[in-house]
Amino acid sequence: MALTPYNILRHEFIGLRVEVVKAGCDDYLCAGKVLAETQKTFTIESDNKRKKIPKKGSVFEFILPSKARVRLEGVLLLSRPEDRIKKKHRIIFA
């Protein structure tokens, strides 16, 4: 199944390009590649540094291989990756 804006929540985020567009702390604002994911955080490589960004309180913009951009609230991503891909989500595009 190809990665699209409609099924992004059921896919792996590791390896995707991402930009943190909103966060509780300005130090968390960055852009780079997702290296790891836990229940509550993403580890992002940005400027040859690794940053651990909390999902709660952050907004992420993922760049898909098709160059499409998808902006997601971090609270939608708060679960273990292996559990998130099993859930049914309804995404509404504005």
N, CA, C and O atoms as a printed pandas DataFrame, in Angstrom:
     atom_number atom_name residue_name chain_id  residue_number  x_coord  y_coord  z_coord
0              1         N          MET        A               1    0.838   -1.167    0.000
1              2        CA          MET        A               1    0.000    0.000    0.000
2              3         C          MET        A               1    0.892    1.242    0.000
3              4         O          MET        A               1    1.764    1.384    0.857
4              5         N          ALA        A               2    0.673    2.129   -0.953
5              6        CA          ALA        A               2    1.479    3.343   -1.079
6              7         C          ALA        A               2    1.113    4.342    0.014
7              8         O          ALA        A               2   -0.040    4.417    0.438
8              9         N          LEU        A               3    2.084    5.090    0.454
9             10        CA          LEU        A               3    1.886    6.099    1.484
10            11         C          LEU        A               3    1.221    7.324    0.873
11            12         O          LEU        A               3    1.754    7.927   -0.058
12            13         N          THR        A               4    0.051    7.692    1.399
13            14        CA          THR        A               4   -0.696    8.859    0.920
14            15         C          THR        A               4   -1.125    9.696    2.126
15            16         O          THR        A               4   -1.043    9.229    3.262
16            17         N          PRO        A               5   -1.581   10.927    1.891
17            18        CA          PRO        A               5   -2.091   11.726    3.013
18            19         C          PRO        A               5   -3.271   11.069    3.724
19            20         O          PRO        A               5   -3.509   11.340    4.901
20            21         N          TYR        A               6   -4.008   10.216    3.030
21            22        CA          TYR        A               6   -5.192    9.583    3.608
22            23         C          TYR        A               6   -4.853    8.401    4.517
23            24         O          TYR        A               6   -5.629    8.077    5.417
24            25         N          ASN        A               7   -3.725    7.761    4.301
25            26        CA          ASN        A               7   -3.393    6.582    5.112
26            27         C          ASN        A               7   -2.101    6.753    5.920
27            28         O          ASN        A               7   -1.532    5.770    6.395
28            29         N          ILE        A               8   -1.646    7.978    6.073
29            30        CA          ILE        A               8   -0.356    8.219    6.738
30            31         C          ILE        A               8   -0.336    7.697    8.180
31            32         O          ILE        A               8    0.706    7.234    8.645
32            33         N          LEU        A               9   -1.446    7.761    8.881
33            34        CA          LEU        A               9   -1.461    7.305   10.274
34            35         C          LEU        A               9   -1.292    5.802   10.409
35            36         O          LEU        A               9   -1.018    5.313   11.504
36            37         N          ARG        A              10   -1.449    5.064    9.328
37            38        CA          ARG        A              10   -1.302    3.611    9.361
38            39         C          ARG        A              10    0.048    3.170    8.800
39            40         O          ARG        A              10    0.248    1.990    8.515
40            41         N          HIS        A              11    0.967    4.111    8.644
41            42        CA          HIS        A              11    2.293    3.806    8.095
42            43         C          HIS        A              11    3.383    4.141    9.097
43            44         O          HIS        A              11    3.143    4.784   10.119
44            45         N          GLU        A              12    4.555    3.699    8.784
45            46        CA          GLU        A              12    5.762    3.960    9.562
46            47         C          GLU        A              12    6.251    5.376    9.267
47            48         O          GLU        A              12    6.263    5.796    8.110
48            49         N          PHE        A              13    6.654    6.113   10.298
49            50        CA          PHE        A              13    7.186    7.464   10.118
50            51         C          PHE        A              13    8.697    7.487   10.005
51            52         O          PHE        A              13    9.260    8.456    9.496
52            53         N          ILE        A              14    9.363    6.446   10.466
53            54        CA          ILE        A              14   10.825    6.418   10.432
54            55         C          ILE        A              14   11.302    6.510    8.985
55            56         O          ILE        A              14   10.862    5.754    8.120
56            57         N          GLY        A              15   12.202    7.444    8.746
57            58        CA          GLY        A              15   12.744    7.656    7.418
58            59         C          GLY        A              15   12.095    8.816    6.676
59            60         O          GLY        A              15   12.638    9.281    5.674
60            61         N          LEU        A              16   10.945    9.292    7.145
61            62        CA          LEU        A              16   10.274   10.403    6.473
62            63         C          LEU        A              16   10.924   11.733    6.843
63            64         O          LEU        A              16   11.455   11.894    7.941
64            65         N          ARG        A              17   10.873   12.666    5.928
65            66        CA          ARG        A              17   11.295   14.036    6.202
66            67         C          ARG        A              17   10.173   14.696    6.997
67            68         O          ARG        A              17    8.997   14.454    6.727
68            69         N          VAL        A              18   10.527   15.522    7.967
69            70        CA          VAL        A              18    9.529   16.160    8.824
70            71         C          VAL        A              18   10.002   17.542    9.231
71            72         O          VAL        A              18   11.200   17.808    9.327
72            73         N          GLU        A              19    9.037   18.410    9.466
73            74        CA          GLU        A              19    9.316   19.732   10.013
74            75         C          GLU        A              19    8.405   19.913   11.219
75            76         O          GLU        A              19    7.202   19.663   11.137
76            77         N          VAL        A              20    8.973   20.343   12.327
77            78        CA          VAL        A              20    8.189   20.657   13.516
78            79         C          VAL        A              20    7.782   22.119   13.368
79            80         O          VAL        A              20    8.615   23.016   13.499
80            81         N          VAL        A              21    6.490   22.360   13.092
81            82        CA          VAL        A              21    6.031   23.719   12.809
82            83         C          VAL        A              21    5.491   24.425   14.039
83            84         O          VAL        A              21    5.366   25.650   14.046
84            85         N          LYS        A              22    5.168   23.660   15.089
85            86        CA          LYS        A              22    4.703   24.254   16.345
86            87         C          LYS        A              22    5.135   23.331   17.472
87            88         O          LYS        A              22    5.041   22.108   17.364
88            89         N          ALA        A              23    5.605   23.928   18.546
89            90        CA          ALA        A              23    6.046   23.126   19.692
90            91         C          ALA        A              23    5.945   23.970   20.958
91            92         O          ALA        A              23    5.869   25.197   20.896
92            93         N          GLY        A              24    5.947   23.306   22.088
93            94        CA          GLY        A              24    5.861   23.985   23.368
94            95         C          GLY        A              24    7.110   24.794   23.684
95            96         O          GLY        A              24    7.064   25.706   24.509
96            97         N          CYS        A              25    8.206   24.476   23.049
97            98        CA          CYS        A              25    9.482   25.152   23.294
98            99         C          CYS        A              25   10.139   25.440   21.934
99           100         O          CYS        A              25   10.142   24.584   21.049
100          101         N          ASP        A              26   10.687   26.634   21.776
101          102        CA          ASP        A              26   11.319   27.003   20.506
102          103         C          ASP        A              26   12.503   26.109   20.155
103          104         O          ASP        A              26   12.848   25.981   18.981
104          105         N          ASP        A              27   13.129   25.488   21.150
105          106        CA          ASP        A              27   14.252   24.589   20.883
106          107         C          ASP        A              27   13.814   23.347   20.104
107          108         O          ASP        A              27   14.638   22.702   19.456
108          109         N          TYR        A              28   12.535   23.014   20.163
109          110        CA          TYR        A              28   12.020   21.833   19.465
110          111         C          TYR        A              28   11.723   22.099   17.987
111          112         O          TYR        A              28   11.554   21.153   17.217
112          113         N          LEU        A              29   11.657   23.358   17.583
113          114        CA          LEU        A              29   11.375   23.673   16.182
114          115         C          LEU        A              29   12.581   23.293   15.332
115          116         O          LEU        A              29   13.680   23.811   15.527
116          117         N          CYS        A              30   12.359   22.378   14.381
117          118        CA          CYS        A              30   13.454   21.911   13.537
118          119         C          CYS        A              30   12.876   21.207   12.313
119          120         O          CYS        A              30   11.664   21.015   12.208
120          121         N          ALA        A              31   13.736   20.835   11.414
121          122        CA          ALA        A              31   13.355   20.058   10.235
122          123         C          ALA        A              31   14.441   19.020   10.012
123          124         O          ALA        A              31   15.622   19.280   10.241
124          125         N          GLY        A              32   14.033   17.852    9.568
125          126        CA          GLY        A              32   15.002   16.795    9.337
126          127         C          GLY        A              32   14.332   15.481    9.019
127          128         O          GLY        A              32   13.251   15.442    8.431
128          129         N          LYS        A              33   14.984   14.410    9.411
129          130        CA          LYS        A              33   14.531   13.054    9.106
130          131         C          LYS        A              33   14.196   12.334   10.414
131          132         O          LYS        A              33   14.934   12.436   11.394
132          133         N          VAL        A              34   13.070   11.602   10.419
133          134        CA          VAL        A              34   12.677   10.845   11.601
134          135         C          VAL        A              34   13.591    9.627   11.723
135          136         O          VAL        A              34   13.656    8.795   10.819
136          137         N          LEU        A              35   14.298    9.532   12.855
137          138        CA          LEU        A              35   15.199    8.402   13.100
138          139         C          LEU        A              35   14.552    7.331   13.963
139          140         O          LEU        A              35   14.818    6.143   13.784
140          141         N          ALA        A              36   13.697    7.748   14.906
141          142        CA          ALA        A              36   13.079    6.792   15.828
142          143         C          ALA        A              36   11.768    7.371   16.328
143          144         O          ALA        A              36   11.537    8.579   16.270
144          145         N          GLU        A              37   10.907    6.475   16.824
145          146        CA          GLU        A              37    9.625    6.888   17.366
146          147         C          GLU        A              37    9.310    6.048   18.592
147          148         O          GLU        A              37    9.504    4.832   18.595
148          149         N          THR        A              38    8.823    6.711   19.635
149          150        CA          THR        A              38    8.313    6.017   20.811
150          151         C          THR        A              38    6.862    6.443   20.985
151          152         O          THR        A              38    6.308    7.163   20.154
152          153         N          GLN        A              39    6.261    5.993   22.066
153          154        CA          GLN        A              39    4.865    6.330   22.330
154          155         C          GLN        A              39    4.663    7.844   22.424
155          156         O          GLN        A              39    3.640    8.359   21.972
156          157         N          LYS        A              40    5.616    8.553   23.000
157          158        CA          LYS        A              40    5.435    9.978   23.264
158          159         C          LYS        A              40    6.398   10.906   22.530
159          160         O          LYS        A              40    6.257   12.125   22.630
160          161         N          THR        A              41    7.375   10.367   21.795
161          162        CA          THR        A              41    8.377   11.231   21.162
162          163         C          THR        A              41    8.774   10.759   19.764
163          164         O          THR        A              41    8.584    9.602   19.390
164          165         N          PHE        A              42    9.330   11.701   19.013
165          166        CA          PHE        A              42   10.041   11.408   17.774
166          167         C          PHE        A              42   11.491   11.815   17.997
167          168         O          PHE        A              42   11.758   12.817   18.660
168          169         N          THR        A              43   12.430   11.048   17.451
169          170        CA          THR        A              43   13.824   11.465   17.412
170          171         C          THR        A              43   14.095   11.889   15.981
171          172         O          THR        A              43   13.930   11.110   15.042
172          173         N          ILE        A              44   14.515   13.147   15.830
173          174        CA          ILE        A              44   14.707   13.742   14.509
174          175         C          ILE        A              44   16.161   14.155   14.359
175          176         O          ILE        A              44   16.737   14.779   15.250
176          177         N          GLU        A              45   16.756   13.795   13.208
177          178        CA          GLU        A              45   18.113   14.243   12.901
178          179         C          GLU        A              45   18.004   15.557   12.149
179          180         O          GLU        A              45   17.439   15.619   11.057
180          181         N          SER        A              46   18.553   16.607   12.749
181          182        CA          SER        A              46   18.494   17.940   12.179
182          183         C          SER        A              46   19.874   18.575   12.324
183          184         O          SER        A              46   20.397   18.666   13.435
184          185         N          ASP        A              47   20.458   19.006   11.238
185          186        CA          ASP        A              47   21.789   19.629   11.252
186          187         C          ASP        A              47   22.814   18.749   11.952
187          188         O          ASP        A              47   23.587   19.233   12.779
188          189         N          ASN        A              48   22.827   17.464   11.627
189          190        CA          ASN        A              48   23.746   16.475   12.195
190          191         C          ASN        A              48   23.624   16.335   13.713
191          192         O          ASN        A              48   24.552   15.865   14.371
192          193         N          LYS        A              49   22.482   16.743   14.267
193          194        CA          LYS        A              49   22.205   16.574   15.688
194          195         C          LYS        A              49   20.904   15.791   15.819
195          196         O          LYS        A              49   20.034   15.862   14.951
196          197         N          ARG        A              50   20.781   15.048   16.908
197          198        CA          ARG        A              50   19.557   14.310   17.182
198          199         C          ARG        A              50   18.756   15.055   18.233
199          200         O          ARG        A              50   19.271   15.410   19.293
200          201         N          LYS        A              51   17.491   15.284   17.924
201          202        CA          LYS        A              51   16.607   15.964   18.863
202          203         C          LYS        A              51   15.436   15.058   19.176
203          204         O          LYS        A              51   14.843   14.459   18.279
204          205         N          LYS        A              52   15.107   14.962   20.442
205          206        CA          LYS        A              52   13.948   14.189   20.871
206          207         C          LYS        A              52   12.806   15.178   21.073
207          208         O          LYS        A              52   12.868   16.034   21.956
208          209         N          ILE        A              53   11.759   15.058   20.247
209          210        CA          ILE        A              53   10.653   16.002   20.237
210          211         C          ILE        A              53    9.408   15.335   20.806
211          212         O          ILE        A              53    9.013   14.275   20.321
212          213         N          PRO        A              54    8.774   15.926   21.824
213          214        CA          PRO        A              54    7.538   15.336   22.352
214          215         C          PRO        A              54    6.397   15.503   21.344
215          216         O          PRO        A              54    6.279   16.539   20.690
216          217         N          LYS        A              55    5.570   14.480   21.229
217          218        CA          LYS        A              55    4.430   14.547   20.318
218          219         C          LYS        A              55    3.356   15.490   20.857
219          220         O          LYS        A              55    2.792   16.295   20.116
220          221         N          LYS        A              56    3.083   15.380   22.155
221          222        CA          LYS        A              56    2.044   16.201   22.767
222          223         C          LYS        A              56    2.471   17.665   22.731
223          224         O          LYS        A              56    3.574   18.013   23.152
224          225         N          GLY        A              57    1.586   18.511   22.226
225          226        CA          GLY        A              57    1.874   19.943   22.162
226          227         C          GLY        A              57    2.631   20.368   20.922
227          228         O          GLY        A              57    2.977   21.541   20.786
228          229         N          SER        A              58    2.897   19.439   20.010
229          230        CA          SER        A              58    3.641   19.765   18.791
230          231         C          SER        A              58    2.767   19.530   17.556
231          232         O          SER        A              58    1.812   18.753   17.584
232          233         N          VAL        A              59    3.121   20.216   16.491
233          234        CA          VAL        A              59    2.486   20.005   15.188
234          235         C          VAL        A              59    3.601   19.648   14.215
235          236         O          VAL        A              59    4.609   20.350   14.125
236          237         N          PHE        A              60    3.411   18.552   13.490
237          238        CA          PHE        A              60    4.422   18.038   12.571
238          239         C          PHE        A              60    3.923   18.133   11.139
239          240         O          PHE        A              60    2.754   17.871   10.858
240          241         N          GLU        A              61    4.820   18.509   10.237
241          242        CA          GLU        A              61    4.497   18.497    8.809
242          243         C          GLU        A              61    5.416   17.476    8.143
243          244         O          GLU        A              61    6.625   17.682    8.038
244          245         N          PHE        A              62    4.821   16.377    7.696
245          246        CA          PHE        A              62    5.568   15.292    7.074
246          247         C          PHE        A              62    5.597   15.493    5.568
247          248         O          PHE        A              62    4.604   15.904    4.967
248          249         N          ILE        A              63    6.739   15.202    4.966
249          250        CA          ILE        A              63    6.888   15.291    3.516
250          251         C          ILE        A              63    6.948   13.866    2.997
251          252         O          ILE        A              63    7.890   13.129    3.288
252          253         N          LEU        A              64    5.949   13.485    2.236
253          254        CA          LEU        A              64    5.831   12.127    1.724
254          255         C          LEU        A              64    6.750   11.932    0.521
255          256         O          LEU        A              64    7.203   12.912   -0.071
256          257         N          PRO        A              65    7.032   10.680    0.150
257          258        CA          PRO        A              65    7.868   10.432   -1.036
258          259         C          PRO        A              65    7.302   11.068   -2.311
259          260         O          PRO        A              65    8.057   11.390   -3.228
260          261         N          SER        A              66    5.988   11.247   -2.372
261          262        CA          SER        A              66    5.349   11.877   -3.539
262          263         C          SER        A              66    5.460   13.401   -3.492
263          264         O          SER        A              66    4.909   14.086   -4.352
264          265         N          LYS        A              67    6.168   13.935   -2.494
265          266        CA          LYS        A              67    6.368   15.372   -2.241
266          267         C          LYS        A              67    5.134   16.042   -1.647
267          268         O          LYS        A              67    5.148   17.255   -1.436
268          269         N          ALA        A              68    4.077   15.299   -1.373
269          270        CA          ALA        A              68    2.902   15.850   -0.692
270          271         C          ALA        A              68    3.287   16.163    0.746
271          272         O          ALA        A              68    4.124   15.481    1.337
272          273         N          ARG        A              69    2.675   17.192    1.301
273          274        CA          ARG        A              69    2.925   17.578    2.684
274          275         C          ARG        A              69    1.664   17.339    3.497
275          276         O          ARG        A              69    0.557   17.676    3.077
276          277         N          VAL        A              70    1.858   16.747    4.674
277          278        CA          VAL        A              70    0.734   16.444    5.559
278          279         C          VAL        A              70    1.055   16.994    6.938
279          280         O          VAL        A              70    2.079   16.650    7.529
280          281         N          ARG        A              71    0.182   17.845    7.448
281          282        CA          ARG        A              71    0.363   18.441    8.772
282          283         C          ARG        A              71   -0.518   17.705    9.768
283          284         O          ARG        A              71   -1.723   17.567    9.557
284          285         N          LEU        A              72    0.091   17.228   10.864
285          286        CA          LEU        A              72   -0.633   16.461   11.870
286          287         C          LEU        A              72   -0.357   17.003   13.266
287          288         O          LEU        A              72    0.774   17.353   13.602
288          289         N          GLU        A              73   -1.409   17.065   14.067
289          290        CA          GLU        A              73   -1.269   17.395   15.480
290          291         C          GLU        A              73   -0.612   16.209   16.178
291          292         O          GLU        A              73   -0.950   15.058   15.903
292          293         N          GLY        A              74    0.306   16.481   17.062
293          294        CA          GLY        A              74    1.013   15.422   17.769
294          295         C          GLY        A              74    0.105   14.520   18.588
295          296         O          GLY        A              74    0.411   13.341   18.769
296          297         N          VAL        A              75   -1.014   15.055   19.090
297          298        CA          VAL        A              75   -1.914   14.226   19.901
298          299         C          VAL        A              75   -2.512   13.078   19.099
299          300         O          VAL        A              75   -2.883   12.056   19.677
300          301         N          LEU        A              76   -2.613   13.224   17.782
301          302        CA          LEU        A              76   -3.091   12.120   16.933
302          303         C          LEU        A              76   -2.095   10.968   16.892
303          304         O          LEU        A              76   -2.455    9.835   16.573
304          305         N          LEU        A              77   -0.857   11.264   17.215
305          306        CA          LEU        A              77    0.219   10.283   17.095
306          307         C          LEU        A              77    0.602    9.663   18.436
307          308         O          LEU        A              77    1.511    8.835   18.496
308          309         N          LEU        A              78   -0.083   10.057   19.512
309          310        CA          LEU        A              78    0.258    9.582   20.852
310          311         C          LEU        A              78   -0.178    8.134   21.055
311          312         O          LEU        A              78   -1.274    7.869   21.550
312          313         N          SER        A              79    0.659    7.234   20.682
313          314        CA          SER        A              79    0.485    5.800   20.944
314          315         C          SER        A              79    1.752    5.119   20.472
315          316         O          SER        A              79    2.571    5.705   19.764
316          317         N          ARG        A              80    1.892    3.880   20.875
317          318        CA          ARG        A              80    3.046    3.134   20.391
318          319         C          ARG        A              80    2.865    2.929   18.890
319          320         O          ARG        A              80    1.746    2.703   18.429
320          321         N          PRO        A              81    3.949    3.006   18.125
321          322        CA          PRO        A              81    3.829    2.869   16.672
322          323         C          PRO        A              81    3.114    1.594   16.255
323          324         O          PRO        A              81    2.314    1.612   15.320
324          325         N          GLU        A              82    3.391    0.488   16.936
325          326        CA          GLU        A              82    2.772   -0.775   16.548
326          327         C          GLU        A              82    1.276   -0.803   16.858
327          328         O          GLU        A              82    0.532   -1.566   16.243
328          329         N          ASP        A              83    0.833    0.021   17.805
329          330        CA          ASP        A              83   -0.597    0.107   18.105
330          331         C          ASP        A              83   -1.298    1.105   17.187
331          332         O          ASP        A              83   -2.445    0.892   16.796
332          333         N          ARG        A              84   -0.608    2.198   16.843
333          334        CA          ARG        A              84   -1.204    3.231   15.998
334          335         C          ARG        A              84   -1.598    2.699   14.630
335          336         O          ARG        A              84   -2.634    3.090   14.093
336          337         N          ILE        A              85   -0.794    1.817   14.058
337          338        CA          ILE        A              85   -1.096    1.342   12.705
338          339         C          ILE        A              85   -2.297    0.406   12.680
339          340         O          ILE        A              85   -2.838    0.127   11.610
340          341         N          LYS        A              86   -2.721   -0.084   13.845
341          342        CA          LYS        A              86   -3.896   -0.963   13.918
342          343         C          LYS        A              86   -5.195   -0.182   14.087
343          344         O          LYS        A              86   -6.271   -0.709   13.805
344          345         N          LYS        A              87   -5.109    1.076   14.546
345          346        CA          LYS        A              87   -6.297    1.878   14.829
346          347         C          LYS        A              87   -6.944    2.372   13.545
347          348         O          LYS        A              87   -6.292    2.529   12.513
348          349         N          LYS        A              88   -8.241    2.610   13.640
349          350        CA          LYS        A              88   -8.980    3.259   12.546
350          351         C          LYS        A              88   -9.019    4.748   12.856
351          352         O          LYS        A              88   -9.392    5.143   13.961
352          353         N          HIS        A              89   -8.637    5.572   11.894
353          354        CA          HIS        A              89   -8.627    7.012   12.067
354          355         C          HIS        A              89   -9.465    7.637   10.970
355          356         O          HIS        A              89   -9.517    7.144    9.844
356          357         N          ARG        A              90  -10.108    8.714   11.316
357          358        CA          ARG        A              90  -10.851    9.485   10.321
358          359         C          ARG        A              90  -10.149   10.819   10.170
359          360         O          ARG        A              90  -10.086   11.603   11.117
360          361         N          ILE        A              91   -9.629   11.076    8.997
361          362        CA          ILE        A              91   -8.907   12.310    8.743
362          363         C          ILE        A              91   -9.801   13.236    7.918
363          364         O          ILE        A              91  -10.362   12.831    6.899
364          365         N          ILE        A              92   -9.920   14.463    8.367
365          366        CA          ILE        A              92  -10.709   15.461    7.659
366          367         C          ILE        A              92   -9.759   16.536    7.164
367          368         O          ILE        A              92   -9.040   17.148    7.955
368          369         N          PHE        A              93   -9.752   16.766    5.876
369          370        CA          PHE        A              93   -8.896   17.787    5.285
370          371         C          PHE        A              93   -9.682   19.060    5.127
371          372         O          PHE        A              93  -10.806   19.051    4.626
372          373         N          ALA        A              94   -9.077   20.178    5.564
373          374        CA          ALA        A              94   -9.751   21.469    5.466
374          375         C          ALA        A              94   -9.522   22.083    4.109
375          376         O          ALA        A              94  -10.014   23.178    3.836
